[in-house]
Amino acid sequence: MKILVFILIHVLLIIIPNLSISRTVSVCWEAELKPPYIFKDLQGKLKGVAYDIVVQALKSQNLNVKNMVLPWKRCLSNAAAGKVDLVPNASFKEQRLKFAHYSLPLYTTHLMLVYNKEKFKDIPKIQKISELHKFKIGGVLGFNYSKFVGVDIIRANSRKTLIDQLLLNRIDFAILQKEVFNE
């Protein structure tokens, strides 16, 4: 009888966790949407190239998808806490390896410096990142600016706030993604 109970307990310990495995993947998209990669249509539904690729890939594996749109920092903190399974827009950062695995890039963007034409009558001539230290540079809070080593970046809560700071001459340049900014 003891052997039968022992076997039954072990069988249950093997089966029960497998029964509770969720077939739903929670995907966290940043609230600062990035057309054409992720945006909302007129009905408020998520759309975009990245969205389509992620949803199609998960559904092809017979997985349900639970999409959520949250502030970027919350997406990352939820991923670190194990509350979110996938954060598709996360770029590589060494510190994120503590809680995340990376795939090959879903897409790539190009960072550019945007400036106010009223402040600079001529196009500023900047050849190297090291030349940026003499300017006030703005970026979005939580975004990856690891290529801007040695540059003090003033953080804004959103792309809109960043552009507003630029137009109000609070910063000299805004670092933005070309593909997103041009949308």
N, C-alpha and C positions, 0 to 999 in steps of 0.2 A: 504494500500500500504506500509506504514512504517513497519508494522508487517511482510509482505512478504519479503521486502528487508532485515530486521533484521534476519529472518529465513534463507534466501538465503546466507547471509554473514556467519552465523554460520555453515551452512552446508558446505560451501566452506572451512571455517577454519578447519573443521574436515576432509574433503576429501583431500584437497591439500597436507597437510603434509604426508598423507598416500600414495599418488601417488609418492611423491618424495623419499620415503624410498628406499634406494638402496638394491638390492638383491645381491650385491657383497661385499664380505668381503676382506679387504686388510690385508695380512699377511706379516709381516716383519721378515725375517730370517737374522741372523747375517752373515756378509761377511766372517768371520772366520769360515768356514763350519766345521761341526763336524761329520765326518763319524764314525759310521754307521747311525747316526741319521739324518743328512742332508749333502748331497754332490751333486756334479754335475757329470753326466755321460759324456761319451766321446763327446756327441753332445752338452754339456753345459746345459742340462735339469736338473732341481732339482730332486733329488731322496732321498731315505732314509726312515728309519722306522718312525721317527717323521713326516716327510713330508707326507708319505702315510696315517698315522692315521689322521692328521689334514685335509688334502684334502678330504679324504673319509668321515669324519664326517660332514664337511661343505656341501659337495655335497649331502649327504643323507638327508639334510634339504632343498634341492633345492636352495642352495646358490651358486653363482659363486665365484670363488677364484681368487684374484689378488695377486700373489706372488711377493715379491720384496726382493732383497738381498742388505743390506746396512751395513755400520759399526754399531757395536753393540750400541754405544752411540746414534747414529742417530735413530736406531729403538726405543730405549727408549724415546728419546726426541720427536719423532713423535707420539708415543703413548700418551705421556703426553699432547701434543698439539691437540690430537684428529684426527691426520692425518693418523693414522694406527689403525686398529681394533684389531689385534691380534699379539702378540709377543710370540710364543710358547716356546722359550728357556729361558724365564725370570724366574729366581729362585726368591723365596720369599725374599723381603726386605720390612721392615716396611714403608720406605719412598715412595715406589711405590704404596702403598694403596691409596695415594692421587689421583691417576689417573687410577689405574688398579684394576681389579677383578681377583681372582685366581681360577683356577679349581684344581682338584686333580692333582698330578704330572703326566705329560705325560710319563716321564721316570726318572730314577735316575742314577747319576754317582757317582763315588768315587774319592775324591781328594787324590792325592799322592804327595810326595816330590821326585823330580828327582834331582840327583846330578851327577857331573862329576867324573868318576872313577879315572881320572888322579889327581884330587885334593884330594880326600879321598881314600887312599889305602885300608882302611878297611871300612866296612859299618858303617856309623855314627849311634850311639845309641841314639835315641831320643824317650823318653817315653811320654812326655807331650808337648803340644803346648807352654807352658811357657818357655821351654828350647830353643825355636827358637830365642829368643831375642838376642842371642850372634852371630847369623849368618845373612848374607845378603840373604833375601828371595825375590824371584821375582814372580810376578803374571801378569795377563793380565788386562790392563786398562778396567774398567767398569764391571769386573766380580765380583761376590759376594764371599767375603772371610770373612763373618761375624763369622765363626767358629774360626778364627785366631785372637781372641781378644788379644790386647796388642802387636801384632806383626807388626812391620813396614814393609810394603810390597812395594818393588820397582816395579813400574808398567811399563810394556812393551806394545807397541801398538798391538802386535800379538803374537800368540804362537811361530811362527818362530823366531821373534825377541827375545823372552824369551829364547828359546833354544840357540840362538846365544850368548846371554849374559852369559848363563851358560857355554858354551864351551870356551868363552873368559875369564872365571873366574871373571866376573864382579859381579856375584851373586854366593852364595853357593848352594842354592836350588831353584828349580822352582816348583811352585804349578801347577799341571796339572790334568786333568781328566783322570783317568786310561783307561776308555773305548775309549776315543778319542785319547789319546797318543799312545795306542797300535795298532790303525788302521794304 
